[in-house]
Amino acid sequence: MQTDQPEQKRQRRKDARPSEILEAGLALFAERGFAATRLEDVAKRAGIAKGTVYLYFSSKESLFEAALKDRMVSTMEGVSELTSSFTGSTEELFRLVLGRIYGQMIDGDAGVLLRILIGEGDRFPDLIALYREIALAKGMTTMKGILKRAEARGELRVPADEIDPRMIVAPIAILAIGGKIFGAQSPGDRDEFLERHLDLVLRGLLSANAGR
C-alpha cells in the first residue's frame, strides 16, 4: 500500500491551515469577544506557530472578514444559486431558504459574529462597515431576488419594492443572538420558532393564489 510522501503531507497541512485558523479564531471570539482575542492566542489554539497566522491573516480584522465570508456570505451565495435554478412555488423556496439560513445562523456559529457586531461594533466601526459591505448587502440582494421572483410569478400580495427584505431575516438574527447570550435552544424550540417564522412570512407576503 502506497503511503503519502512527506511533501504531500506538508502540502495537505498547508492547505488546511486557513480553515484551522478560522475555526480557532471563531472559538476564541465566542469565548472572549473580539477585543480580548489576540492572533497569538488563535495560533496557539490552532496548534501552529504565531508567525504562521500572519501568512494567512494580517490582522484580527482580516480574520473576522474571512469568518464573515465563510459563515454568512457563502450561505447567501448558496441561497442565490438555489433561487436561480428553483422551479417550485415561493412557499417551497422560502422553506428551503430559511431552513438553510437557520442551519448556519442557529446550528452553526455565525451568531458569534452577530453578537460581536452588536456588543463591540461601537468600538470597532470597521467591523460594522465590513458587515454592511460583504454580508448584509449580499443577504439583502439575495432576499430581494426571491421577492422579485415571487412577484413575477404573481405570488406576492404587494409589489416587491414595497417590502423591506430585512423584515424577512430579522427573526433569525434575534434567535441566533439570543442563543449565544442566554444559551442554546433545544432542537424543538428552534424548529417551532422556524415554523412560526415561516407562517409569519408566508401569511404576510404571499397572495391567495400563491399555490400554498
C-alpha positions as CSV (number, residue, x, y, z in Angstrom):
1,M,0.0,0.0,0.0
2,Q,1.5,3.3,-1.1
3,T,1.7,6.0,1.6
4,D,1.8,9.7,1.2
5,Q,5.2,11.3,0.7
6,P,6.3,13.9,3.3
7,E,5.9,16.7,0.8
8,Q,2.3,15.7,0.1
9,K,1.5,15.6,3.8
10,R,3.0,19.0,4.3
11,Q,1.0,20.4,1.3
12,R,-2.2,19.0,2.7
13,R,-1.4,20.5,6.1
14,K,-0.6,23.9,4.5
15,D,-3.9,23.8,2.5
16,A,-5.9,23.1,5.7
17,R,-4.3,25.8,7.8
18,P,-6.6,28.7,6.8
19,S,-9.7,26.8,7.9
20,E,-8.0,25.6,11.1
21,I,-7.1,29.2,11.9
22,L,-10.6,30.3,11.1
23,E,-12.1,27.7,13.4
24,A,-9.7,28.6,16.2
25,G,-10.5,32.3,15.8
26,L,-14.2,31.7,15.9
27,A,-13.9,29.6,19.0
28,L,-11.9,32.4,20.8
29,F,-14.3,35.1,19.5
30,A,-17.1,33.2,21.1
31,E,-15.2,32.8,24.4
32,R,-13.6,36.2,24.7
33,G,-15.1,38.5,22.2
34,F,-13.2,40.4,19.5
35,A,-11.3,42.9,21.6
36,A,-9.8,40.3,24.0
37,T,-8.8,37.9,21.3
38,R,-5.2,38.0,20.1
39,L,-3.8,36.4,17.0
40,E,-1.1,34.7,19.0
41,D,-3.8,33.1,21.1
42,V,-5.5,32.0,17.8
43,A,-2.2,30.4,16.7
44,K,-1.9,28.6,20.0
45,R,-5.5,27.3,19.7
46,A,-4.8,26.2,16.2
47,G,-1.6,24.4,17.2
48,I,0.7,26.4,15.0
49,A,3.5,29.0,15.4
50,K,2.5,32.6,15.9
51,G,4.2,33.7,12.7
52,T,2.3,31.2,10.7
53,V,-1.0,33.0,11.3
54,Y,0.3,36.1,9.6
55,L,1.0,34.1,6.4
56,Y,-2.8,33.9,6.0
57,F,-4.3,36.8,8.0
58,S,-2.6,40.1,8.5
59,S,-4.8,41.2,11.4
60,K,-7.8,40.3,13.6
61,E,-9.9,42.3,11.2
62,S,-8.8,40.2,8.2
63,L,-9.6,37.1,10.2
64,F,-13.1,38.5,11.1
65,E,-13.6,39.3,7.4
66,A,-12.8,35.8,6.4
67,A,-15.2,34.5,9.0
68,L,-18.0,36.7,7.6
69,K,-17.4,35.4,4.1
70,D,-17.2,31.8,5.2
71,R,-20.1,31.8,7.6
72,M,-22.5,34.3,6.1
73,V,-21.7,35.3,2.6
74,S,-21.1,31.7,1.4
75,T,-24.5,30.8,2.8
76,M,-26.3,33.6,0.9
77,E,-24.4,32.8,-2.3
78,G,-25.7,29.2,-2.0
79,V,-29.2,30.5,-1.5
80,S,-28.8,32.7,-4.5
81,E,-27.7,29.8,-6.6
82,L,-30.7,27.8,-5.3
83,T,-33.1,30.6,-6.2
84,S,-31.8,30.9,-9.7
85,S,-32.5,27.3,-10.5
86,F,-35.5,26.5,-8.4
87,T,-38.7,25.8,-10.2
88,G,-41.2,25.2,-7.3
89,S,-43.5,27.6,-5.5
90,T,-42.4,30.6,-3.4
91,E,-43.6,28.8,-0.3
92,E,-41.4,25.8,-1.1
93,L,-38.5,28.2,-1.8
94,F,-38.9,30.1,1.4
95,R,-39.0,26.9,3.4
96,L,-35.7,25.7,1.8
97,V,-34.0,29.1,2.1
98,L,-35.0,29.9,5.7
99,G,-34.2,26.3,6.7
100,R,-30.7,26.7,5.2
101,I,-30.1,30.0,6.8
102,Y,-31.3,28.7,10.2
103,G,-28.9,25.8,9.8
104,Q,-25.9,28.2,9.6
105,M,-27.0,31.0,11.9
106,I,-28.5,28.9,14.7
107,D,-26.9,25.5,14.4
108,G,-23.6,27.0,13.2
109,D,-21.5,29.7,14.7
110,A,-22.4,32.7,12.6
111,G,-24.4,34.0,15.6
112,V,-21.0,34.6,17.3
113,L,-20.2,37.2,14.6
114,L,-23.6,39.0,15.1
115,R,-23.0,39.1,18.8
116,I,-19.6,40.7,18.3
117,L,-21.1,43.3,15.9
118,I,-23.8,44.3,18.3
119,G,-21.7,44.1,21.5
120,E,-18.4,45.6,20.2
121,G,-19.3,47.3,17.0
122,D,-19.2,50.8,18.5
123,R,-15.5,50.2,19.4
124,F,-14.7,48.6,16.0
125,P,-16.7,50.5,13.4
126,D,-14.6,48.9,10.6
127,L,-16.3,45.6,11.5
128,I,-19.7,47.1,11.1
129,A,-18.6,48.6,7.7
130,L,-17.3,45.1,6.7
131,Y,-20.6,43.5,7.7
132,R,-22.6,46.0,5.6
133,E,-20.3,45.7,2.6
134,I,-19.8,42.0,2.3
135,A,-22.6,40.3,4.3
136,L,-25.6,42.5,4.7
137,A,-25.6,43.7,1.2
138,K,-25.3,40.2,-0.2
139,G,-28.1,39.0,2.0
140,M,-30.5,41.8,1.1
141,T,-29.7,41.4,-2.6
142,T,-30.5,37.7,-2.4
143,M,-33.7,38.2,-0.5
144,K,-34.8,40.9,-3.0
145,G,-34.2,38.4,-5.7
146,I,-36.6,35.9,-4.1
147,L,-39.2,38.6,-3.8
148,K,-38.8,39.7,-7.4
149,R,-39.2,36.0,-8.5
150,A,-42.4,35.7,-6.4
151,E,-43.7,38.9,-7.9
152,A,-43.0,37.7,-11.4
153,R,-45.0,34.5,-10.6
154,G,-47.9,36.6,-9.3
155,E,-47.5,35.2,-5.8
156,L,-46.9,38.4,-3.8
157,R,-49.6,40.4,-2.0
158,V,-47.8,43.7,-2.6
159,P,-45.1,44.8,-5.0
160,A,-41.6,43.5,-4.2
161,D,-40.2,47.0,-4.0
162,E,-42.5,47.8,-1.1
163,I,-41.1,45.0,1.1
164,D,-38.1,45.5,3.3
165,P,-36.1,42.3,3.0
166,R,-34.6,42.9,6.4
167,M,-38.0,42.0,7.9
168,I,-37.7,38.5,6.5
169,V,-34.4,37.6,8.1
170,A,-34.7,39.7,11.4
171,P,-36.2,36.9,13.5
172,I,-33.2,34.6,12.6
173,A,-30.8,37.2,14.0
174,I,-32.9,37.5,17.2
175,L,-32.8,33.8,17.8
176,A,-29.1,33.5,16.9
177,I,-28.1,36.3,19.2
178,G,-30.4,35.1,22.0
179,G,-28.9,31.6,21.8
180,K,-25.4,32.9,22.1
181,I,-26.3,35.2,25.1
182,F,-28.7,33.0,27.0
183,G,-27.8,29.5,25.9
184,A,-28.6,27.3,23.1
185,Q,-32.3,26.4,22.5
186,S,-33.4,22.9,22.2
187,P,-34.0,21.5,18.7
188,G,-37.7,21.5,19.4
189,D,-37.6,25.2,20.3
190,R,-35.6,26.0,17.2
191,D,-37.9,24.0,14.9
192,E,-41.0,25.6,16.4
193,F,-39.5,29.1,16.0
194,L,-38.7,28.3,12.4
195,E,-42.3,27.2,11.7
196,R,-43.7,30.3,13.3
197,H,-41.3,32.4,11.4
198,L,-42.3,30.7,8.1
199,D,-46.0,31.2,8.9
200,L,-45.5,34.9,9.5
201,V,-43.6,35.3,6.3
202,L,-45.9,33.3,4.1
203,R,-49.1,34.8,5.5
204,G,-47.7,38.3,5.4
205,L,-46.2,38.2,1.9
206,L,-48.0,35.7,-0.3
207,S,-51.2,36.2,-2.2
208,A,-54.2,33.9,-2.0
209,N,-53.3,32.4,-5.4
210,A,-49.7,31.6,-4.5
211,G,-50.2,27.9,-4.6
212,R,-49.9,27.3,-0.9
